[in-house]
Amino acid sequence: MLRPFIAVLLTVALSAVPLRTQGEAPLDSFFRQNIGLKDAEIGELNQGRAIAKILDSPTPAEVFVFGAVLIKAQPAAFLRLATNLDKLKTLPGYLAIQQFSNPPALADLAGFDLDADDMKALKECETGDCDVQLPESTMEQFRKTIDWSRPDANAQANNLAKNMALRAVTAYQQGGNVALGTYRDKKEPTQVSEQFRKLLSRSTVLPTELPQLNAYLLNYPNASLPESSSVLYWEKIKFGLKPTLRINHQITARLNSQRNGPIDVLAIKQLYASHYFQTAIDMYFCVPHSADTFYLITAKGSTQAGLTGVRGSIMRKIAVDKTRSSLQKSLEAIKVQLEK
């Protein structure tokens, strides 16, 4: 199921071909044959209910999820919502969100604060054993720079975290994926750029059907993407068992469809996360359904730490359940916002 999933989804989005047998609505065959939705689920989807489904993955560490909802609005309304960070704050799970200036500034990181549990973890962090996802050099700076005995230790730590985040964003703007570094919080190091390349390679259609988008995601800033715009932002979200700080690169683009004209696409590329996600890519496609409705279809892929082994299998079940329910709630909230 996994390997052709995003490939077929992108092909459907680009061609906007009504995949149906006689009597079926557009995309019903796609939902049934490629996603594995049951007839009852397809019926609920076409009546306006949001659907989210976890898909098979080649390794326990990788999580892939499909989501869709039929919305009575124009695709442009979704793009306005998705790129309006103030409105995103109202969606479930968002605790804080802020776009970076151009160029990024330290003031952009007001509110980029670590929780009490993260502060405790940072005091004890060692290479290969840390409850906050960090490179080794960053762990050393928290150990050597912060005087944890001082009453203002938390303020010191938050100030250091903000400065590190700013340097990371600036480095990414100059050096792209290679500048994202290597996590050393677990026994096995994780090179973020390589993990992202592997994750993106699951979408076998990207190099052929979407070469410019694929190149942009892999080779930024040394690649261009016509008819697109992008922003960098950070967010604090309650996704799993604890709040997570993330830094993202959001790209919007119009992909030319041979049959139905431009298709609007939104891609969100994770640059950093304090927990759970080693790498992640979210892609949204606005596929026309009728003159006043469209399917919002999403494909999300991530590589997550701690999901292997006996204990990891338990954590994986929790993680995928949270992923699925969080996506469904998010799609429901988007639908409500757009249909007001």
Backbone torsions as a table, in degrees:
resi	resn	phi	psi	omega
1	MET	NA	-44.4	-170.5
2	LEU	-61.9	-52.3	-167.5
3	ARG	-59.7	-42.6	178.6
4	PRO	-83.8	-6.5	-170.8
5	PHE	-57.8	-62.5	-177.1
6	ILE	-67.3	-33.0	178.6
7	ALA	-60.7	-47.7	179.7
8	VAL	-67.0	-40.7	179.3
9	LEU	-58.8	-45.1	179.7
10	LEU	-66.6	-38.3	178.0
11	THR	-62.4	-43.3	177.4
12	VAL	-61.5	-44.9	-178.5
13	ALA	-63.1	-40.8	-176.6
14	LEU	-72.3	-38.3	-177.0
15	SER	-92.7	-22.9	-177.0
16	ALA	50.8	41.1	-179.9
17	VAL	-81.8	129.2	176.1
18	PRO	-70.6	100.1	179.6
19	LEU	-81.9	100.8	-175.6
20	ARG	-156.1	157.0	168.8
21	THR	-101.4	176.4	-175.6
22	GLN	-59.2	129.1	178.7
23	GLY	90.5	-7.9	-179.6
24	GLU	-91.6	150.5	175.0
25	ALA	-78.4	158.9	177.4
26	PRO	-52.9	139.7	176.7
27	LEU	75.6	-3.7	-179.1
28	ASP	-60.1	-42.5	179.9
29	SER	-63.7	-39.5	177.3
30	PHE	-61.3	-47.4	-179.6
31	PHE	-61.2	-38.6	-177.0
32	ARG	-75.9	-51.1	-170.3
33	GLN	-80.9	-36.1	-173.3
34	ASN	-102.4	-24.5	179.6
35	ILE	-104.0	-25.9	179.3
36	GLY	86.7	21.8	176.9
37	LEU	-71.8	144.6	176.8
38	LYS	-82.3	161.5	-178.3
39	ASP	-56.6	-38.8	-179.7
40	ALA	-64.5	-39.0	179.2
41	GLU	-67.7	-39.7	177.9
42	ILE	-63.8	-40.8	177.5
43	GLY	-61.1	-44.5	178.5
44	GLU	-64.6	-38.4	178.6
45	LEU	-62.3	-45.3	-178.8
46	ASN	-72.1	-12.3	174.7
47	GLN	-94.3	-1.0	174.8
48	GLY	111.4	-0.2	179.5
49	ARG	-80.8	140.7	176.3
50	ALA	-77.5	137.8	-180.0
51	ILE	-121.1	136.1	174.0
52	ALA	-135.4	136.7	-173.7
53	LYS	-143.0	131.3	174.8
54	ILE	-80.8	134.5	-179.3
55	LEU	-106.3	162.4	178.4
56	ASP	-62.8	149.7	177.1
57	SER	-135.5	153.4	-176.3
58	PRO	-72.1	-24.3	179.0
59	THR	-136.0	152.2	179.8
60	PRO	-60.0	-28.0	-176.8
61	ALA	-72.8	-18.6	-179.0
62	GLU	-97.7	135.7	179.4
63	VAL	-126.0	126.4	178.6
64	PHE	-123.5	134.1	-177.3
65	VAL	-135.7	140.0	175.7
66	PHE	-108.1	143.9	174.6
67	GLY	-145.6	151.2	178.7
68	ALA	-156.9	150.1	173.9
69	VAL	-154.2	142.5	176.4
70	LEU	-92.0	124.9	-173.2
71	ILE	-121.4	133.2	176.5
72	LYS	-88.1	85.2	-179.3
73	ALA	-173.4	179.9	176.4
74	GLN	-97.6	147.6	178.6
75	PRO	-52.2	-34.3	-179.6
76	ALA	-59.5	-30.3	179.2
77	ALA	-66.7	-37.7	177.2
78	PHE	-65.2	-43.8	-180.0
79	LEU	-62.6	-37.9	177.4
80	ARG	-63.4	-41.1	179.2
81	LEU	-67.5	-47.1	-174.1
82	ALA	-66.9	-26.6	-179.4
83	THR	-99.9	1.6	176.0
84	ASN	-98.6	96.9	-173.9
85	LEU	-64.2	-29.7	177.9
86	ASP	-63.6	-38.0	178.3
87	LYS	-73.5	-32.3	178.7
88	LEU	-62.0	-28.9	179.2
89	LYS	-59.0	-24.3	-177.6
90	THR	-83.0	-9.5	-178.8
91	LEU	-79.7	154.2	-178.0
92	PRO	-58.1	138.1	173.6
93	GLY	95.3	-17.7	-177.6
94	TYR	-83.0	125.2	177.0
95	LEU	-103.7	-31.6	178.2
96	ALA	-163.8	153.1	178.9
97	ILE	-159.8	142.4	-178.2
98	GLN	-156.8	133.0	176.9
99	GLN	-81.1	145.5	174.7
100	PHE	-80.8	144.2	174.9
101	SER	-72.5	173.9	175.5
102	ASN	-124.5	102.2	4.1
103	PRO	-79.0	160.5	179.8
104	PRO	-59.1	146.3	-179.2
105	ALA	-133.1	156.7	-179.1
106	LEU	-61.5	-32.3	-179.8
107	ALA	-62.6	-24.0	179.4
108	ASP	-65.4	-16.5	-173.5
109	LEU	-101.4	16.2	173.9
110	ALA	-60.7	124.1	-177.1
111	GLY	97.5	-8.1	177.5
112	PHE	-79.5	75.7	-171.0
113	ASP	-117.4	144.0	178.1
114	LEU	-81.8	145.6	176.4
115	ASP	-79.0	168.4	-178.4
116	ALA	-58.4	-40.8	179.8
117	ASP	-64.6	-36.8	177.6
118	ASP	-67.7	-38.5	177.4
119	MET	-60.5	-44.5	179.4
120	LYS	-62.3	-42.0	-179.2
121	ALA	-64.3	-39.0	-177.5
122	LEU	-64.7	-29.3	178.2
123	LYS	-65.1	-28.2	-173.0
124	GLU	-109.4	3.3	-173.9
125	CYS	-63.1	134.5	172.1
126	GLU	-134.6	155.7	178.5
127	THR	-56.7	124.8	-179.2
128	GLY	86.5	-2.4	-178.6
129	ASP	-152.9	86.8	-178.9
130	CYS	-149.6	137.6	-179.2
131	ASP	-85.6	-0.6	172.7
132	VAL	-116.6	134.5	-176.6
133	GLN	-75.4	112.9	-173.4
134	LEU	-150.3	153.4	168.1
135	PRO	-72.1	160.0	-178.2
136	GLU	-60.8	-42.8	-178.1
137	SER	-61.8	-34.5	179.5
138	THR	-69.9	-40.7	176.5
139	MET	-57.5	-43.7	-179.0
140	GLU	-62.5	-38.3	179.6
141	GLN	-65.5	-39.3	177.7
142	PHE	-66.4	-36.1	179.8
143	ARG	-70.7	-42.6	-172.3
144	LYS	-87.2	-29.2	-173.1
145	THR	-90.1	-35.7	-173.9
146	ILE	-91.2	128.6	172.5
147	ASP	-91.8	95.7	-172.7
148	TRP	-68.7	-9.6	178.7
149	SER	-83.8	-13.9	-178.1
150	ARG	-78.0	149.4	178.9
151	PRO	-66.8	-21.2	179.9
152	ASP	-99.9	22.5	-177.3
153	ALA	-59.3	-41.5	-179.8
154	ASN	-63.6	-40.3	177.8
155	ALA	-64.5	-39.9	176.6
156	GLN	-60.5	-45.6	-177.3
157	ALA	-64.3	-42.6	179.2
158	ASN	-65.4	-38.1	177.9
159	ASN	-64.8	-41.3	177.7
160	LEU	-64.7	-41.8	179.5
161	ALA	-61.3	-41.5	178.9
162	LYS	-63.7	-44.8	179.6
163	ASN	-64.8	-37.6	177.7
164	MET	-66.5	-41.1	178.6
165	ALA	-62.7	-41.7	178.9
166	LEU	-62.7	-44.1	178.8
167	ARG	-63.9	-37.3	-179.7
168	ALA	-65.1	-42.6	179.7
169	VAL	-65.8	-43.7	179.1
170	THR	-62.9	-41.4	178.9
171	ALA	-63.8	-39.2	178.2
172	TYR	-64.6	-41.6	178.6
173	GLN	-61.3	-30.2	-178.0
174	GLN	-92.2	-36.6	-172.7
175	GLY	-119.1	-1.3	177.4
176	GLY	68.3	-151.4	-172.3
177	ASN	-59.3	-35.3	-178.1
178	VAL	-59.3	-30.5	-177.9
179	ALA	-75.2	-6.6	-177.9
180	LEU	-73.1	-16.1	171.0
181	GLY	82.1	-165.3	-176.8
182	THR	-130.7	124.9	175.9
183	TYR	-75.2	139.0	177.6
184	ARG	-128.7	29.3	-179.3
185	ASP	-81.9	-15.9	177.5
186	LYS	-115.7	171.3	-177.4
187	LYS	-59.7	-40.7	179.0
188	GLU	-95.6	124.3	178.9
189	PRO	-65.9	150.4	179.7
190	THR	-122.2	110.9	175.0
191	GLN	-83.1	112.9	-170.3
192	VAL	-61.8	-43.8	-177.6
193	SER	-62.3	-38.3	179.9
194	GLU	-71.3	-39.9	176.9
195	GLN	-62.4	-40.2	179.7
196	PHE	-66.5	-41.1	178.8
197	ARG	-60.4	-43.6	179.4
198	LYS	-64.7	-42.5	-179.4
199	LEU	-62.4	-45.2	-178.9
200	LEU	-68.1	-27.8	-179.0
201	SER	-67.7	-14.9	175.6
202	ARG	-63.2	-26.5	178.7
203	SER	-87.0	82.7	-172.7
204	THR	-65.0	-18.2	-178.7
205	VAL	-78.6	-22.8	-172.2
206	LEU	-55.7	-46.1	-178.4
207	PRO	-64.4	-24.0	-177.3
208	THR	-101.2	-46.4	-176.5
209	GLU	-84.3	-32.5	-176.9
210	LEU	-130.5	58.3	-174.8
211	PRO	-61.5	-35.8	-177.2
212	GLN	-71.4	-40.8	178.0
213	LEU	-66.2	-43.7	178.9
214	ASN	-59.8	-46.2	-179.6
215	ALA	-64.4	-38.3	-179.0
216	TYR	-65.6	-44.2	-179.8
217	LEU	-64.9	-35.8	-177.2
218	LEU	-86.2	-34.9	-168.1
219	ASN	-113.8	5.3	175.0
220	TYR	-51.1	138.0	5.8
221	PRO	-93.6	11.2	-177.3
222	ASN	-94.3	35.1	176.9
223	ALA	-150.0	151.5	178.6
224	SER	-117.4	157.4	179.4
225	LEU	-137.5	103.2	-179.5
226	PRO	-59.6	152.7	178.5
227	GLU	52.1	47.3	179.8
228	SER	-141.0	165.0	172.5
229	SER	-145.4	157.4	-179.1
230	SER	-149.2	153.7	176.3
231	VAL	-139.5	157.2	172.9
232	LEU	-109.7	137.8	179.5
233	TYR	-152.8	162.3	173.8
234	TRP	-117.5	157.5	179.6
235	GLU	-146.3	153.2	171.6
236	LYS	-119.4	117.9	-174.1
237	ILE	-128.2	150.3	173.3
238	LYS	-100.9	87.8	-175.5
239	PHE	-97.4	-46.6	-176.4
240	GLY	-115.5	-128.3	-177.1
241	LEU	-82.9	-15.5	-178.0
242	LYS	-145.9	155.8	177.7
243	PRO	-61.5	144.4	-176.2
244	THR	-128.2	132.0	173.3
245	LEU	-90.5	131.1	179.3
246	ARG	-133.1	148.5	172.0
247	ILE	-119.3	130.1	-172.2
248	ASN	-130.1	154.8	170.5
249	HIS	-114.5	115.2	-177.9
250	GLN	-104.0	128.6	-178.7
251	ILE	-123.7	130.6	171.1
252	THR	-114.3	141.3	-177.5
253	ALA	-151.3	159.8	173.6
254	ARG	-112.7	120.9	180.0
255	LEU	-102.7	130.4	-177.4
256	ASN	-75.1	124.4	176.2
257	SER	-100.5	130.4	-178.2
258	GLN	-64.7	-30.3	-174.6
259	ARG	-96.1	-43.6	-171.4
260	ASN	-119.4	17.5	177.8
261	GLY	80.2	-157.8	-173.8
262	PRO	-66.5	142.3	173.2
263	ILE	-116.8	129.5	-179.9
264	ASP	-83.7	133.2	-178.1
265	VAL	-129.4	139.9	174.8
266	LEU	-125.4	126.5	177.1
267	ALA	-121.3	136.1	177.4
268	ILE	-122.6	115.3	-176.7
269	LYS	-106.0	120.2	178.9
270	GLN	-76.5	132.5	175.9
271	LEU	-101.2	-30.4	179.0
272	TYR	-158.5	147.4	170.3
273	ALA	-144.5	139.0	-178.5
274	SER	-76.2	-21.4	179.8
275	HIS	-144.5	159.6	168.1
276	TYR	69.4	-68.1	-168.6
277	PHE	-88.7	114.7	171.9
278	GLN	-77.1	-41.7	172.6
279	THR	-143.4	156.6	178.1
280	ALA	-161.4	146.0	173.3
281	ILE	-140.6	128.2	176.6
282	ASP	-115.5	132.7	179.0
283	MET	-129.7	132.1	179.5
284	TYR	-119.2	138.1	179.8
285	PHE	-126.9	131.2	176.7
286	CYS	-98.9	100.1	-175.7
287	VAL	-102.0	118.7	-177.9
288	PRO	-57.2	141.0	176.3
289	HIS	-117.4	-46.1	175.2
290	SER	-148.9	-173.2	-177.2
291	ALA	-62.1	-29.7	-175.8
292	ASP	-124.0	13.9	177.4
293	THR	-136.8	157.3	174.9
294	PHE	-150.1	153.3	171.8
295	TYR	-85.3	127.4	167.4
296	LEU	-94.6	109.4	-177.3
297	ILE	-112.9	133.8	-178.5
298	THR	-127.9	143.3	173.3
299	ALA	-124.7	122.2	-177.7
300	LYS	-123.0	131.3	176.6
301	GLY	-130.3	141.1	179.1
302	SER	-150.0	153.4	170.1
303	THR	-110.3	123.6	-173.6
304	GLN	-121.5	144.9	-178.6
305	ALA	-81.8	152.4	172.0
306	GLY	77.1	20.7	-177.1
307	LEU	-106.8	9.0	-179.9
308	THR	-108.0	164.4	-179.6
309	GLY	79.6	-177.7	-176.7
310	VAL	-65.2	-51.8	178.5
311	ARG	-64.4	-38.3	-179.6
312	GLY	-63.6	-32.2	179.3
313	SER	-64.7	-33.9	176.1
314	ILE	-70.0	-44.4	178.9
315	MET	-64.5	-34.2	-179.5
316	ARG	-64.1	-42.0	178.5
317	LYS	-59.8	-42.9	177.8
318	ILE	-63.5	-44.0	-177.0
319	ALA	-63.2	-46.3	-177.0
320	VAL	-70.2	-35.1	176.8
321	ASP	-63.8	-42.5	178.5
322	LYS	-65.2	-41.1	179.7
323	THR	-60.5	-47.7	-177.9
324	ARG	-65.4	-49.2	-177.3
325	SER	-66.6	-36.8	178.8
326	SER	-64.3	-42.8	179.2
327	LEU	-65.0	-42.5	-179.7
328	GLN	-61.8	-44.2	178.9
329	LYS	-63.4	-38.6	179.7
330	SER	-64.6	-44.5	179.0
331	LEU	-64.4	-39.2	177.9
332	GLU	-62.7	-42.4	-179.9
333	ALA	-66.5	-39.3	177.1
334	ILE	-61.9	-43.8	179.4
335	LYS	-60.4	-45.3	179.1
336	VAL	-61.1	-44.8	-179.4
337	GLN	-60.4	-44.2	-174.3
338	LEU	-77.8	-23.2	-177.3
339	GLU	-97.5	8.3	178.0
340	LYS	-62.8	NA	NA
